[in-house]
Amino acid sequence: MEHLTHAFYALSDANRIRILKMLEIRPLCVCEITDILTLAPSTVSKHLSILRDAGFILDEKEGKWVTYYLNRNQNNEHIRRLLLLIREWLSQNETIINDQKKASQADRNKLCGI
């Protein structure tokens, strides 16, 4: 039951749902997500931590960046099913459409200044 409550807690914030919807388009780094959400990097990092702890996303160090992506191979049936449902939801939502468009065009080389 604890896994399920963590999952629903992770989904209880609109910005975390927006992050999941962006990651449907492609993996992103913190600076790309920060730019799209217009939030502080520390706030985005906290949201990513909650999503990762719940099992929705994974991260991977890639050179200068830590890249976040959906955990599509999740062993937890609840998370796997929720990710499938989330993929179906909000496809007509203007905010989600704009976020996904920005995610597809985000360039970490320009945004991160590394």
Summary of the structure (lengths in Angstrom):
residues: 114
radius of gyration: 13.5
end to end distance: 42.0
largest distance: 42.7
contacts: 323
relative contact order: 0.21
helix: 61%
strand: 12%
